[in-house]
Every structure is written in C-alpha cells, then in structure tokens.
Amino acid sequence: MDMTQDQERRVRTLRRELEGWREVLCAVYSLLIWEKHYYPAISVSAVTTFFLAIWYIEPSILTLFSVLGIIVTLSDYLVPQVVPWIVGPHHWTGIQERRYEHVITTLASLGGAAAYVTATLKAMKDSKPRTYFVVVTGSLLFCAWIGSNINNLLLTYFMVVFVVLFPGLKHQGILKKYFATIIKTVAGLVKSSVSSGQGSEATEGEASKKKE
C-alpha cells in the first residue's frame, strides 16, 4: 500500500470514528488558528488555569492520571450524545463540513508523520544499530538533563502552551515571518564574520609583502 492509499485509509477511519466530535473539533480548530483576536488569550488562560490548579492541589502522579482518565472517559461517552442534541443538525453547514474535512486530513497527516518516524527509527535500528543507539540514547540523556535542571511542571506548562499556540502562529504567518527573520539575521552574521576574516587575511598578506 502506497502513502496516498494509506493516507486515504486514515482519513476514512478518523472520519468515521470522530463523527460524534465534529462540532467540538471545528470549534477547537477555530480556537487554535485564532479566528478571533482574543482566542490566544483564551487558550493560554485555560492552560494556565489548569496548571495552576495542579500546582495548588499537588496531586500524586497516580491521582492526576486517574482524574485525567476519568475526564477523557466521560468526554468520550457524553460528548457524542450531548453535543448533537444541543446544537442540532440544522446548524451544520457546508463551511463546517469543509472545516471538519480539513481537521480530519490534518489529524491523518500527523498520524502519518508519526508512523513515518517510527518506521524510520525501526529501519535505522535494523540497518545501523550503532547510529540508532547513539541517536536514541543521546536524545533521552538530553531530555533527562533538561528535566533535572528545570521544574517538570513548569517545563510541561511551557511545552503545552507552545503546542496550543503553534497552529495559530503557523496559520497567521507569524512563525514563518519571524523564523525567516532569524534565518536572515544568522546568515548576515555568518557572512559578515566570513568577510571580516577574509579582510583580515588580506591585510596581513599586504603587511607581509611590505615588510619583504
């Protein structure tokens, strides 16, 4: 099965499995891509409130995962039944259908990217075991070093905030704009340093010729 057929299979599967979540997914999508100017503030405020609650309550790891599991289970059971009843089928328009299709395609692409990374690591493990060992061990050691030097809750908070804001930054072109600016700045610094190095070498050459 080629990549196109695999992608289509993922889209069909996700579309069928997430049918009851389509209204919620469209609402979350509009929130993540910042369709309104105050949506980033809502996203960051929600994440901040959640982590402040964890910091204040200080639950154990088992309690935290149990509560999150209960929330996920209740949402998985109640959302597909309650949301269509509240919204109603007459509120579902063609624009929302196209948006839902885009969300499903994006989720399928993310699943395909994860499968590609897994397959790449597996192929590396089979063909280049030493490289696989160095890459995986080095990455895990780096993550362990970061986790030992930064508060885990604070680090997780910044990671979640970045993940929540990333779709909006990308959709609004902010990420591309500033990333391009950073690349141009670094390239200019490298070019100037190379030019200054060449200029100093030329000056030293002229000075040596005059001495001769």
Secondary structure, DSSP 8 states (H G I E B T S, - for coil): --HHHHHHHHHHHHHHHTGGGHHHHHHHHHHHTTSSTTHHHHHHHHHHHHHHHHHHH---HHHHHHHHHHHHHHHHHHHHHHHHHHH-GGG--HHHHHHHHHHHHHHHHHHHHHHHHHHHHHHHHHH-HHHHHHHHHHHHHHHHHHHHHS-HHHHHHHHHHHHHHHHHHHHTTHHHHHHHHHHHHHHHHHHHHHHHHHHHHHHHHHHHHHH-
